[in-house]
């Protein structure tokens, strides 16, 4: 059981799962905003144009309830047991979906545009930095240490046939003094 809990904790604490949880919460809140936009703004405007402000009461009764004399609204007829084809609620859901898709489209478009601009600016700055580095003079090589210079002299003396033992000994003694 402990192993299962550890695996579950590792799964939950992964970044993707946490990002998904945040997205679901924000999506639910955003859905409420879109629902309010449709119910309180879009439907009344469409209602003025079409002649009906409330689409939820657009329906056709397919099979009425015998003896029903109550209100002829969608909710009341459904509660009474009538078979009702409620296309108004469907139209409202379609409008909500289209508005949500439209808002998400623009949100992604804005984020993509901003990302492209930032990437272009970063590339421009990187290129300017590389050009600056290329234009700068190459650093002078570090001076060769004195003992390396002495070893080279000894090597050269040993290669030349004109060198005497005294010259080689003097160079070796000089190196040993370092």
Residue, then its C-alpha position, 0 to 999 in steps of 0.5 A: x500500500x505504501x508503494x502505491x501511495x508513493x507512486x500516486x504522490x509522484x504522479x500527482x506532483x508531476x508538473x503536467x498533472x498540476x498544470x492540467x488541474x490548474x487549467x481545469x479550474x481556470x476553464x470552469x471559471x472561464x466557462x461561467x464567464x462565457x455562460x454569463x456573456x451568452x445569457x446576459x449579453x448575446x441572448x438579449x441582443x439576438x432576442x431583439x433581432x429575432x423577437x425572443x430574448x430567451x432561447x430556452x423556451x424555444x421548443x416543440x412538444x412532441x407528446x403532450x401530457x393528457x390533462x395538463x393545464x399548467x404553464x406551457x414552459x419548457x421546464x414545466x412541461x418536462x417536469x409534467x412528463x411531456x416529451x419536448x424537443x428543446x432546440x432553444x437550449x441547444x441553440x444556447x449551448x451552440x452559441x456558448x461553444x462558438x463564443x468560447x472557441x472564438x475567445x480561445x482562438x484569439x487567446x492562442x493567437x495573441x500568445x503565439x504572436x507575443x511568443x514570436x516577437x519575443x523569440x525574434x527579439x532574443x534571436x536579434x540580441x543573440x546575433x548582436x552578442x555574437x557579432x560583438x564577440x566576433x568583432x572583438x580582437x582575439x586575446x593575445x596568447x599567454x606568455x610562455x613560462x620561463x622553464x618551458x623556454x629553457x627546456x626548448x633551448x636545451x632541446x635545440x642545443x642537443x639537436x645541434x651538433x655544434x653544441x658543447x657539453x658545457x653549454x648543455x650543462x649550463x642550461x640544465x643548471x639554470x633550469x634546476x635553479x628555478 
